[in-house]
């Protein structure tokens, strides 16, 4: 049975290079989403996304001996800071959205109905609940899922199954806390278009996670 993040962290600290490689692979999707949304659409025209992700992974390997955290939450925060430093070093992080356009990250366990100032999610064909509920659909226990893994990491893995535009909207709204208006300005489309992408993305995510037992988000303790 595959090791979880804490086991991999422990083995990597003990000098097992294979464990560090597995740890990097475990968070590749998360790093990709952070890099993609950090670069923004204009900079992505000039920067190869995969190259930046690879460079970030090189930094993870190089700086891992300095990481002292003991939880996955600490690791996720450290990874996000590394990416931010990398983007800043590249001189390409100047497209950060102004604070005036931020709403504060929407909690993953906040009700989906009515978010973003639009009609209830149920009217979009999404039946109640929260994004946490959607993420937990392929888990045997939603509460266990939340305690075992960081939800932003699970979300990044799940978003790989969605079209890039839908994935980006869900990430920017739920993780980075941008409003539909701010996301629309960032992507060069209307608020209505962003709202539609958000609603379709949620439905697509729900369909993905309602697949056969043992779906992509299932995680079992060793």
VENURMO-V249707 format. One record per residue. N is the residue number from 0. RES is the residue in one small letter. NEAR is the number of other C-alpha atoms within 10 Angstrom. Layout:
N | RES | NEAR
N | RES | NEAR
//
This chain:
0 | x | 6
1 | x | 11
2 | x | 16
3 | x | 18
4 | x | 20
5 | x | 14
6 | x | 14
7 | x | 21
8 | x | 23
9 | x | 14
10 | x | 17
11 | x | 20
12 | x | 17
13 | x | 12
14 | x | 11
15 | x | 13
16 | x | 13
17 | x | 12
18 | x | 20
19 | x | 21
20 | x | 14
21 | x | 18
22 | x | 22
23 | x | 18
24 | x | 13
25 | x | 16
26 | x | 19
27 | x | 19
28 | x | 20
29 | x | 23
30 | x | 24
31 | x | 21
32 | x | 25
33 | x | 22
34 | x | 22
35 | x | 20
36 | x | 17
37 | x | 23
38 | x | 23
39 | x | 19
40 | x | 15
41 | x | 11
42 | x | 16
43 | x | 15
44 | x | 10
45 | x | 10
46 | x | 14
47 | x | 11
48 | x | 17
49 | x | 12
50 | x | 10
51 | x | 20
52 | x | 22
53 | x | 14
54 | x | 13
55 | x | 24
56 | x | 21
57 | x | 13
58 | x | 15
59 | x | 20
60 | x | 15
61 | x | 10
62 | x | 11
63 | x | 17
64 | x | 12
65 | x | 9
66 | x | 14
67 | x | 11
68 | x | 13
69 | x | 11
70 | x | 13
71 | x | 17
72 | x | 15
73 | x | 13
74 | x | 20
75 | x | 18
76 | x | 11
77 | x | 17
78 | x | 22
79 | x | 17
80 | x | 12
81 | x | 18
82 | x | 23
83 | x | 18
84 | x | 14
85 | x | 19
86 | x | 18
87 | x | 13
88 | x | 10
89 | x | 11
90 | x | 9
91 | x | 17
92 | x | 16
93 | x | 12
94 | x | 13
95 | x | 12
96 | x | 15
97 | x | 9
98 | x | 9
99 | x | 8
100 | x | 15
101 | x | 17
102 | x | 15
103 | x | 14
104 | x | 15
105 | x | 20
106 | x | 15
107 | x | 18
108 | x | 14
109 | x | 14
110 | x | 17
111 | x | 24
112 | x | 19
113 | x | 12
114 | x | 16
115 | x | 18
116 | x | 10
117 | x | 11
118 | x | 12
119 | x | 17
120 | x | 21
121 | x | 14
122 | x | 12
123 | x | 14
124 | x | 12
125 | x | 18
126 | x | 13
127 | x | 15
128 | x | 15
129 | x | 18
130 | x | 22
131 | x | 20
132 | x | 19
133 | x | 25
134 | x | 25
135 | x | 23
136 | x | 22
137 | x | 23
138 | x | 23
139 | x | 14
140 | x | 10
141 | x | 16
142 | x | 12
143 | x | 12
144 | x | 22
145 | x | 15
146 | x | 9
147 | x | 15
148 | x | 17
149 | x | 15
150 | x | 20
151 | x | 18
152 | x | 21
153 | x | 21
154 | x | 25
155 | x | 22
156 | x | 19
157 | x | 20
158 | x | 24
159 | x | 15
160 | x | 14
161 | x | 16
162 | x | 13
163 | x | 14
164 | x | 14
165 | x | 21
166 | x | 24
167 | x | 23
168 | x | 26
169 | x | 26
170 | x | 22
171 | x | 21
172 | x | 24
173 | x | 19
174 | x | 18
175 | x | 18
176 | x | 19
177 | x | 27
178 | x | 24
179 | x | 26
180 | x | 19
181 | x | 22
182 | x | 23
183 | x | 18
184 | x | 15
185 | x | 18
186 | x | 16
187 | x | 12
188 | x | 12
189 | x | 16
190 | x | 17
191 | x | 13
192 | x | 14
193 | x | 25
194 | x | 22
195 | x | 15
196 | x | 19
197 | x | 23
198 | x | 22
199 | x | 20
200 | x | 22
201 | x | 24
202 | x | 18
203 | x | 18
204 | x | 24
205 | x | 20
206 | x | 12
207 | x | 21
208 | x | 23
209 | x | 17
210 | x | 12
211 | x | 9
212 | x | 12
213 | x | 14
214 | x | 15
215 | x | 16
216 | x | 20
217 | x | 15
218 | x | 19
219 | x | 14
220 | x | 8
221 | x | 8
//
